[in-house]
Amino acid sequence: MLISVSDKPRKIAVKPTEFSIELVTHICERMANGETMAQICIPDEMPHPYTVRKWALSKINGFDVMYAHARELQMHAWVDGIMDIADAPPVMVTQQVAGQANVTETRIDPADAQHRRNQIDTRKWLASKVLPKIYGEPKSQISVVHTDARALSDSELAAIIHAASPQLTIDGHCEPVTDKTE
């Protein structure tokens, strides 16, 4: 096997490492529009994603606040994109029906459906972690004013237990939750 070696040395792209307000403002605007840091930093004139995160952690010229705000807006853009994924027409596949010549059936591609499910679940999960107050699971708020549970009446204790777990009763047994509005 013959391998040819070029006489010319290969140019290695050097990513910028010098901080500038114009550059980080451009990066934050693109993040806020939903682009990932990897997408933003592809061109040679853009810094490496590690460099951008390092600038944010270094709190240079308030970039940490700009970066955090851009990340929040990015999550909103990704959540908005969930509807685009869900509403896009499904990919259809046509297959010949086994044992029947010239008969085909068309159905939704299950791999496409699973791919979309994964895209949506990933965006929901990320949003719930980055912006838990907006997209996270609601947490039940229980506060007990009394410091000594022995000082509570049975009805007060039952109300606290019911708020913590509607299935539990005062005696510790579980009951199915039913709607008692009839």
C-alpha positions in Angstrom: 0.0 0.0 0.0 1.4 3.4 -1.0 0.8 6.3 1.4 1.5 9.8 0.1 2.7 12.5 2.5 2.2 16.1 1.5 5.1 18.4 1.6 3.0 21.2 3.0 2.4 21.2 6.8 -1.3 21.1 7.8 -2.7 24.3 9.3 -4.2 23.7 12.7 -7.0 26.1 13.5 -6.3 28.1 16.6 -9.5 29.0 18.4 -9.6 32.5 20.0 -9.0 32.6 23.8 -9.2 36.4 24.3 -12.3 37.6 26.0 -14.4 40.3 24.4 -17.9 41.7 25.3 -18.9 41.6 21.6 -17.9 37.9 21.3 -19.7 36.7 24.5 -22.8 38.8 23.7 -22.9 37.1 20.3 -22.5 33.7 22.0 -25.3 34.5 24.6 -27.7 35.7 21.9 -27.2 32.4 20.0 -27.6 30.3 23.2 -30.8 32.3 24.0 -32.2 31.3 20.6 -31.7 27.6 21.4 -28.4 26.8 19.9 -26.0 24.5 21.8 -22.6 25.6 22.8 -21.1 22.9 20.5 -23.1 24.3 17.6 -22.1 27.9 18.4 -18.4 27.1 18.7 -18.0 25.1 15.4 -16.5 28.0 13.3 -12.8 28.6 13.7 -13.4 32.2 14.7 -15.4 31.0 17.8 -13.7 29.9 21.0 -13.8 26.3 22.3 -16.8 25.6 24.5 -14.5 24.9 27.4 -13.1 28.4 27.0 -16.6 30.0 27.1 -17.5 28.0 30.2 -14.2 29.0 31.9 -15.0 32.7 31.2 -18.4 32.2 32.8 -17.0 30.6 35.9 -14.3 33.3 36.1 -17.0 35.9 36.3 -15.2 38.2 33.8 -17.1 41.5 33.3 -20.4 40.0 34.5 -20.3 37.3 31.9 -21.4 34.8 34.5 -24.8 36.6 34.8 -25.1 36.9 31.0 -24.3 33.2 30.6 -26.8 32.1 33.2 -29.5 34.3 31.7 -28.8 33.0 28.2 -28.9 29.4 29.5 -32.4 30.0 31.0 -33.6 31.5 27.7 -32.0 28.5 25.9 -34.2 26.1 28.1 -37.3 28.1 27.2 -36.4 27.8 23.5 -35.9 24.1 23.9 -39.2 23.6 25.6 -40.9 25.7 22.9 -39.3 23.3 20.4 -41.1 20.3 22.0 -44.3 21.3 20.2 -42.5 21.4 16.9 -41.2 17.8 17.5 -44.6 16.6 18.6 -46.6 18.2 15.8 -44.3 17.3 12.9 -45.8 14.8 10.5 -44.8 11.2 11.4 -42.4 9.3 9.1 -44.3 6.6 7.4 -42.9 3.3 6.2 -44.4 1.1 3.5 -43.9 -2.7 3.7 -45.1 -5.6 1.7 -47.6 -7.7 3.5 -46.1 -11.2 4.1 -47.6 -13.9 2.0 -49.6 -11.5 -0.2 -48.1 -10.4 -3.5 -48.6 -6.8 -4.6 -50.2 -5.9 -1.2 -48.5 -3.3 0.9 -49.3 -1.5 4.2 -48.2 1.9 5.3 -47.7 2.6 9.0 -45.9 5.0 11.3 -42.2 4.2 11.6 -41.8 3.0 15.2 -38.1 4.0 15.3 -39.1 7.6 14.4 -41.7 7.6 17.1 -39.2 6.4 19.7 -36.6 9.0 18.5 -39.1 11.8 18.9 -40.1 10.5 22.4 -36.4 10.5 23.4 -36.0 14.1 22.0 -39.0 15.3 24.0 -38.1 13.5 27.2 -34.5 14.8 27.1 -35.7 18.4 26.7 -38.2 18.0 29.5 -35.6 16.5 31.8 -33.0 19.2 31.1 -35.5 22.0 31.6 -36.6 20.4 34.9 -33.0 20.4 36.1 -31.9 23.8 34.8 -35.2 25.6 35.7 -36.8 23.5 38.4 -39.1 26.2 39.6 -40.7 26.5 36.2 -40.4 23.0 34.7 -39.7 20.8 37.7 -42.1 18.6 39.6 -44.1 20.5 42.2 -43.0 19.7 45.8 -45.5 19.5 48.5 -45.1 22.1 51.2 -45.8 20.8 54.7 -45.0 22.9 57.7 -45.8 21.9 61.3 -46.1 24.8 63.7 -46.1 22.6 66.8 -42.7 21.3 67.9 -44.2 18.5 70.0 -46.4 16.1 68.0 -47.9 14.9 71.3 -49.5 18.3 71.7 -51.5 17.9 68.5 -55.1 16.8 68.5 -56.1 13.8 66.5 -57.7 15.9 63.9 -54.6 18.1 63.5 -52.4 15.1 63.3 -54.7 13.4 60.7 -54.7 16.6 58.6 -50.8 16.6 58.6 -50.7 12.9 57.7 -53.3 13.3 55.0 -51.3 16.3 53.5 -48.1 14.2 53.5 -49.7 11.1 52.0 -53.4 11.1 51.1 -53.4 7.3 51.2 -52.5 7.1 54.9 -55.0 7.2 57.7 -54.4 8.2 61.3 -53.9 4.6 62.3 -51.3 4.0 59.7 -53.4 2.0 57.2 -53.5 2.8 53.6 -56.8 3.6 52.0 -57.4 4.2 48.3 -57.8 7.9 47.4 -61.4 8.6 46.4 -63.2 11.8 45.4 -65.6 12.5 48.2 -67.5 15.3 46.4 -70.5 13.2 45.6 
